[in-house]
């Protein structure tokens, strides 16, 4: 049995997932809780948000995030890779900072603009 607090809505239901019973979920008040509980028990993922260095721009940093969730156990490795990125200004929202992060098929995209200086 695994216990989670559902984050799919403001209720914060306390979920219990029974791994030995086909990942049966209890404690949910809607179907979103069932989906979240099963996913969290079988293949937890996280969207990573951070900043990367920018040179020749009006700002030294820009914000980035993964375009989708990556495996939770890869977050620290992902942060090491993200921390090594340096972009040249100008950068625009939607630019790809890292393509195919750690072979996950998920890109890291820019979420703020930095104009060239």
Secondary structure as GFF3:
##gff-version 3
##sequence-region A 1 117
A	DSSP	beta_strand	2	5	.	.	.	ID=ss1
A	DSSP	beta_strand	14	18	.	.	.	ID=ss2
A	DSSP	three_ten_helix	19	21	.	.	.	ID=ss3
A	DSSP	beta_strand	24	26	.	.	.	ID=ss4
A	DSSP	alpha_helix	31	42	.	.	.	ID=ss5
A	DSSP	beta_strand	45	46	.	.	.	ID=ss6
A	DSSP	beta_strand	49	55	.	.	.	ID=ss7
A	DSSP	beta_strand	61	66	.	.	.	ID=ss8
A	DSSP	beta_strand	70	71	.	.	.	ID=ss9
A	DSSP	three_ten_helix	72	74	.	.	.	ID=ss10
A	DSSP	alpha_helix	75	83	.	.	.	ID=ss11
A	DSSP	beta_strand	86	88	.	.	.	ID=ss12
A	DSSP	beta_strand	96	98	.	.	.	ID=ss13
A	DSSP	three_ten_helix	101	103	.	.	.	ID=ss14
A	DSSP	beta_strand	108	110	.	.	.	ID=ss15
###
